Amino acid sequence: MYFVRFGPHPGDPIWTADLLAWQRQDAQAVFGHLQADAAAGFPVPFYPFSLQQADAHSRVADLDLDIIEDGLVGAVREHVGDGKRHIVDALLLATQNVAARRYGLCGSSTPTPS
C-alpha cells in the first residue's frame, strides 16, 4: 500500500493506492502517469481522471445488483437455518420499496399517478 498525494500543496488530499506485486518495480512510473493525469483534476481536484472513470464504470447496478443481492440473501438464509429463515424474509420485505421498484420510481416512497 502506498500513500500518494497528486497535488503540489501540503494540504492536498492524500490517497491510498495499491499496486499488484508484479508492478512494484514500476511504482515510480505508474504514479508518475497518475500524477500527470491528475493535473487537470476535474471533477475531483488532484485525483487522476482515469481512476475517476474506472470507478464510475465499475459500479454494480440494475440486474447485476439484483443477482448479487439475491445470492447474498440466499446465503444468509441458508446460514441461519430453517427455524429463522422467516426472519430474513420478513426483513427483506420490510426494507424494500416495492412500489418504487414496480413503477420505476427510484428514491420515491410512493407511486405517483400518471
VOGU-3710 file (C-alpha; in Angstrom, 3 decimals, decimal comma):
1> myfvrfgphp> 0,000/0,000/0,000  1,226/3,436/-0,933  0,166/6,840/0,318  0,148/9,323/-2,559  -0,533/12,994/-2,983  -1,195/14,101/-6,537  -1,418/17,820/-5,786  1,558/20,148/-5,260  0,486/21,635/-1,908  0,879/20,212/1,619
11> gdpiwtadll> -2,893/20,496/2,233  -3,860/18,448/-0,848  -5,566/15,125/-0,099  -3,506/12,004/0,498  -4,883/8,875/-1,177  -4,098/5,240/-0,535  -3,168/3,152/-3,550  -2,308/-0,493/-4,024  -0,205/-1,984/-6,762  -0,022/-5,621/-7,687
21> awqrqdaqav> 3,147/-7,398/-6,589  4,468/-7,600/-10,160  4,006/-3,811/-10,571  6,111/-2,916/-7,549  9,307/-2,275/-9,548  7,373/0,149/-11,791  5,772/2,134/-8,938  7,547/5,401/-9,849  6,368/5,213/-13,462  2,804/4,223/-12,520
31> fghlqadaaa> 2,424/7,051/-10,026  4,115/9,480/-12,413  1,459/8,729/-15,050  -1,301/9,065/-12,449  0,118/12,385/-11,268  0,153/13,728/-14,835  -3,449/12,517/-15,223  -4,430/14,310/-12,012  -3,118/17,690/-13,152  -6,466/18,730/-14,645
41> gfpvpfypfs> -8,240/17,403/-11,576  -11,780/17,577/-12,874  -14,271/16,917/-11,322  -12,298/15,730/-8,249  -9,295/18,005/-7,697  -5,895/16,277/-7,647  -7,313/12,817/-8,312  -6,472/11,080/-11,631  -9,288/11,263/-14,162  -8,553/7,709/-15,315
51> lqqadahsrv> -9,261/6,442/-11,784  -12,436/8,538/-11,608  -13,609/6,945/-14,866  -12,664/3,440/-13,693  -14,700/3,964/-10,515  -17,696/5,226/-12,479  -17,618/2,183/-14,769  -17,083/-0,357/-12,000  -20,322/0,254/-10,121  -22,701/-2,648/-9,859
61> adldldiied> -26,303/-1,713/-10,659  -29,617/-2,906/-12,048  -29,805/-6,608/-12,923  -26,242/-7,323/-11,764  -27,021/-5,811/-8,371  -30,246/-7,820/-8,093  -28,371/-11,050/-8,849  -25,683/-10,322/-6,251  -28,253/-9,328/-3,612  -30,306/-12,475/-4,264
71> glvgavrehv> -27,199/-14,623/-3,868  -26,256/-12,855/-0,656  -29,745/-13,158/0,841  -29,850/-16,826/-0,167  -26,534/-17,461/1,567  -27,736/-15,719/4,743  -30,989/-17,726/4,673  -29,007/-20,974/4,460  -26,665/-19,881/7,234  -29,390/-19,029/9,770
81> gdgkrhivda> -31,165/-22,363/9,335  -34,758/-23,467/8,857  -36,062/-22,058/12,134  -35,087/-18,446/11,404  -35,364/-18,091/7,643  -38,707/-16,347/8,033  -36,921/-13,518/9,872  -34,619/-12,909/6,891  -37,608/-12,965/4,541  -39,590/-10,534/6,706
91> lllatqnvaa> -36,613/-8,163/6,976  -36,111/-8,255/3,225  -39,762/-7,432/2,553  -39,864/-4,718/5,213  -36,867/-2,864/3,747  -37,898/-2,991/0,072  -39,850/-0,242/-1,588  -41,977/-2,478/-3,782  -43,935/0,402/-5,330  -40,761/2,201/-6,385
101> rryglcgsst> -39,368/-0,961/-7,954  -42,645/-1,712/-9,716  -43,175/1,766/-11,123  -39,508/2,694/-11,631  -39,566/5,473/-9,050  -36,021/5,443/-7,772  -35,812/7,040/-4,354  -39,554/7,653/-4,084  -41,587/6,063/-1,333  -44,993/6,298/-3,000
111> ptps> -46,061/5,864/-6,600  -47,229/8,934/-8,445  -50,332/8,717/-10,624  -49,727/9,079/-14,344
//
